[in-house]
Structure formats: structure tokens, C-alpha cells
Amino acid sequence: MNILIVKLSAIGDVIHALPIAYVLKKRYPNAHITWVVEPTAYELVKHNPYVDEIIIFHKKAFKSWNGFKENYQPFAKLLQKRKYDISIDLQGLFKSAAVVFTAKAKRKIGYVDMREGSNLISKRIVGNNKNGHIVDRYLDTVKCLDCDTENIIFPLVNTQDEIDFVDNLLIKENILNQKFMIFAVGTNWINKCWSVENFAKLSDLLAEYKLKVVLIGFGKDDEQKSQAIIKLARENNIVNFVGKTSLMQTARLIKLSKAVVGGDTGNLHLAAALNIPAIMLMGPTDPNRNGPYRQSENVILAGHECDGCWKRTCAKNIDCLASIKPNQVIEKLRQSELLKDE
């Protein structure tokens, strides 16, 4: 049996879909499982022991008409090299529908929240968790394939090189065997970001518990935020690893931490998948759907009437997460017994 999984991006979304490969391989151990993914999330499935083949979809290459003409045939040939019995569209958008259509699987299914005409290509599967967490919505999709979804895992496997790289970083900062918290300083929505002032204040408060703080993130915006946090903080307990680790090296770093604090973003979902406490500060997105998986107790809501608006920028022109104060995070950490008085 040949099975095609189409989950292209973003990082958090691909993390949420990882258990699908596990439950499929558990049910069909001899199946050949192919995953189509975009480059940004490739690392998450690169060493997945339940995925036999990875096909990278370079979306940017298809954005122009000339790009489409140049790249479609090679991509289609690669995709059609294997005759798929089943395709599973977990993206539910036009781009994933185009991939599924090109693959020509005998049976095409997709998850409950299909949009942009993707439901015209794949059969929309509606399960008991249609209003639940996105991970459970994905798992509902494969229940129709007789998969057992009770006991799941997130197959996030580090190579020895990744482990050694991160351990050496920590050794250089003299914190390999120290307790530390992680701040995920940025998100891809401005409306999901906590201010650098609040991160700096929280860092100062954690210094009272003799805790180091490690900053993580990717890209220029996160680098600027990390520098601002360090400048604003009064205490000297911050280590800046923004831009210094790859996605899976970041996973290794998270595994060694006490907890991760930040907005609704990939690094927080990575922490939840690794069963590390993810203190998620939320406003514009719905905790029931997008909160840290199986860690609903670790959500701190902004508390606005418009919570869950799903807007990238605020229509009311307010700083959505500004209502969440550093002391609330400290209290949440204490409630979870992640902080103890020295």
C-alpha cells in the first residue's frame, strides 16, 4: 500500500500532523508513506522513522506563470512516480488540493476544515473532534482507515550531531547542567506577540529563582526582539540563542528546559509535542483548537471580549497580549510547580 500525506506548512501545523504518520504505520506496517512538505518544515519530518519518503514542494517556484510552466512537469513526474492508494490532505487549501489532484491517488480524503475548493478534490472527513484541538481533528481523518488513535506519539527524533551541537552551545554558556527557562520571542502574527518589555520583566522575575533564561527564535525580527529584551532586562541571566539553532536543534534545546513561554507559535507547539510545559499566551486564536496539546492548563488568555478573533492584526488597534502581565506567568509557573522558592 502507498499512502501520501500532504501537510505543507507552517511549522506548528506540521508538528500537529506528526502523529498521523505514526498511527498509519502502526496500522499498516508494510505501507510506503510519502509526505509532501514545504522547505520551512522539512526538518520536522526529515528523520521521522514512520515516513519512508519526503517530497519537497517549493511553493515559491510556482508563483509566476513562467515558474509554473518550468516546474510543474518535473514535480508531477516526481509525485506520480509512485501509484498512491490513498492521499490524505491535512492542509485543506488550494495548494494542497493541487498536489493531491496531481498525485492521482485512488482514494482521496481530507480533514474537517477544508477550504478554497480542496473539498472538491478530497472527501472531507468529519469526526467526533470536529470542534476540538487541531491534532484530534487530524487524527479523526485517519480513523476512517481503521487507525487506532488512542495512544499517539510525536516522532521528533534528534540526530547525534544535533544533540552534540546544542550540548556544546550550552557548555560554552556554562549552563549545560543548569536549570533554565526558554522564551520564544516571536510569532508570525503581530497580534500573537508579547512585548519585549514583558519578556524582560519576566526574565528579571525568574532571576529571583536563580533561573537562567534562553531566548529562541528565527529571522531578523526575532533577532531584533532578543536584543531589545537583553537591553531592557536589569538582571544578567539571559542567554541569546536566537538564530543560532536549526529547528531540530531547537527541539533538543527545548527538551533540556524546564518550560517554554511565548505566544501561539511553532516553538510552543514543539514544546507541547515534546511533553515540556508550554506556557502559551493567547488572545486572537482559540485555545480549544490551537492551545498547547494536552496542556490546556498552561494557557493564559488575554481576557478580551474579542478573544479568538483569528485576526493577524487587531481591528481595534490594541496590543492584544499586553493585558497578560509577567506576574501572571510567574503564578502559572508556580501553580505548575515549575518554580520553587530557594
Buried (B, 14 or more C-beta within 10 A) or exposed (E): EBBBBBBBBBBBBBBBBBBBBBBBBBBBEEBBBBBBBBEBBBBBBBBBEBBBEBBBBEEEBBEEEEEEEEBBEEBBEBBEEBEBBBBBBBBBBEBBBBBBBBBBBEBBBBBBBBEBEBBEBBEBBEBEBEEBBBBBBBBBBBBEBEBEBEEBBBBBEBEEEBBEBBBEBBEEBEBBEEEBBBBBBBBBBBBBBBBBBBBBBBBBBBBEBEBBBBBBBBEEBBBBBBBBBBEBBEEEBBBBBBBBBEBBBBBBBBBBBBBBBBBBBBBBBBBBBBEBBBBBBBBBBBBEBBBBBBBEEBBBBBEBEBBBBEBEEBEEEBBBBEBBEBEBBBEBBEEBEBBEEE
